């Protein structure tokens, strides 16, 4: 086992620990926890069994295992980007509704003058 494999295993275990701590503090959702733990497990498996990337590359029709890993990482990052954009749009909508409701509640209407000037 070389130094790079040890670093990958350490990073995978650290990511698992961090994600479980964040979930226990209710900072991330259960779905995101599953995604992080699954990604950590894949990272550890690839670190322990580097030939697995070769098998994966043959399944995906790519010539090298490293290429398959890079392609899957790009796909994963793209999906995370889409998820983040959806969350941002949801937050913008909530903020708009909140500001609108606060503006309606705090609106000050001018009082009508009962005297009419001639």
C-alpha positions as CSV (number, residue, x, y, z in Angstrom):
1,X,0.0,0.0,0.0
2,X,1.5,3.3,-1.0
3,X,1.2,6.8,0.5
4,X,-1.6,7.9,-1.9
5,X,-3.8,5.0,-0.9
6,X,-3.3,5.8,2.8
7,X,-4.3,9.4,2.2
8,X,-7.4,8.4,0.2
9,X,-8.5,6.0,3.0
10,X,-7.9,8.6,5.6
11,X,-9.9,11.2,3.6
12,X,-12.7,8.7,3.1
13,X,-12.9,7.8,6.8
14,X,-12.7,11.5,7.7
15,X,-15.5,12.4,5.3
16,X,-17.7,9.6,6.9
17,X,-17.0,10.9,10.4
18,X,-17.6,14.5,9.4
19,X,-20.9,13.7,7.6
20,X,-22.2,11.7,10.5
21,X,-21.4,14.5,12.9
22,X,-23.1,17.1,10.7
23,X,-26.1,14.8,10.5
24,X,-26.2,14.4,14.3
25,X,-26.2,18.2,14.6
26,X,-29.0,18.4,12.0
27,X,-26.8,20.4,9.6
28,X,-27.4,18.1,6.6
29,X,-30.4,16.0,5.5
30,X,-30.6,12.2,5.6
31,X,-30.4,12.1,1.8
32,X,-27.2,14.1,1.7
33,X,-25.7,11.9,4.5
34,X,-26.4,8.8,2.4
35,X,-24.7,10.5,-0.6
36,X,-21.6,11.4,1.4
37,X,-21.3,8.0,3.0
38,X,-21.7,6.3,-0.3
39,X,-19.1,8.5,-1.9
40,X,-16.7,7.8,1.0
41,X,-17.2,4.1,0.6
42,X,-16.5,4.3,-3.1
43,X,-13.4,6.3,-2.3
44,X,-12.2,3.7,0.2
45,X,-12.9,0.8,-2.2
46,X,-11.0,2.5,-5.0
47,X,-8.1,3.1,-2.7
48,X,-8.0,-0.5,-1.4
49,X,-8.7,-2.1,-4.8
50,X,-7.2,0.1,-7.6
51,X,-8.0,-2.6,-10.2
52,X,-11.7,-1.9,-9.5
53,X,-11.4,1.2,-11.6
54,X,-10.3,-0.9,-14.6
55,X,-13.4,-3.1,-14.3
56,X,-15.5,0.0,-14.0
57,X,-13.9,1.5,-17.1
58,X,-14.7,-1.7,-19.1
59,X,-18.3,-1.5,-17.9
60,X,-18.5,2.2,-19.0
61,X,-16.6,1.6,-22.2
62,X,-13.7,3.9,-21.3
63,X,-10.1,2.9,-22.1
64,X,-8.5,3.7,-18.7
65,X,-9.7,3.4,-15.1
66,X,-8.6,6.9,-14.2
67,X,-10.7,8.3,-17.0
68,X,-13.8,6.5,-15.7
69,X,-13.2,7.9,-12.2
70,X,-12.8,11.4,-13.6
71,X,-15.9,11.1,-15.7
72,X,-17.9,9.9,-12.8
73,X,-16.6,12.7,-10.6
74,X,-17.6,15.3,-13.2
75,X,-21.1,13.7,-13.3
76,X,-21.3,13.7,-9.5
77,X,-20.2,17.4,-9.3
78,X,-22.7,18.4,-12.0
79,X,-25.5,16.7,-10.1
80,X,-24.4,18.5,-6.9
81,X,-24.4,21.8,-8.8
82,X,-28.0,21.2,-10.0
83,X,-29.0,20.3,-6.5
84,X,-27.4,23.4,-5.1
85,X,-29.1,25.6,-7.7
86,X,-32.5,24.1,-6.9
87,X,-31.9,24.8,-3.2
88,X,-30.9,28.4,-3.9
89,X,-34.1,28.9,-6.1
90,X,-36.2,27.5,-3.2
91,X,-34.6,29.9,-0.7
92,X,-35.1,32.9,-3.0
93,X,-38.8,32.0,-3.4
94,X,-39.1,31.7,0.4
95,X,-37.3,35.0,0.9
96,X,-39.5,36.7,-1.6
97,X,-42.7,35.5,0.1
98,X,-41.4,36.5,3.5
99,X,-40.5,40.0,2.4
100,X,-43.8,40.4,0.7
101,X,-45.7,39.3,3.8
102,X,-43.7,41.6,6.0
103,X,-44.3,44.5,3.7
104,X,-48.0,43.9,3.8
105,X,-48.1,43.5,7.6
106,X,-46.1,46.7,8.2
107,X,-47.7,48.8,5.5
108,X,-48.8,52.2,6.8
109,X,-51.7,53.7,5.0
110,X,-52.3,57.4,5.0
111,X,-55.3,58.5,7.1
112,X,-58.1,60.0,5.2
113,X,-58.8,63.6,6.2
114,X,-62.5,64.0,7.1
115,X,-62.5,67.7,6.4
116,X,-62.8,68.6,2.8
117,X,-61.2,71.7,1.7
118,X,-63.2,73.9,-0.7
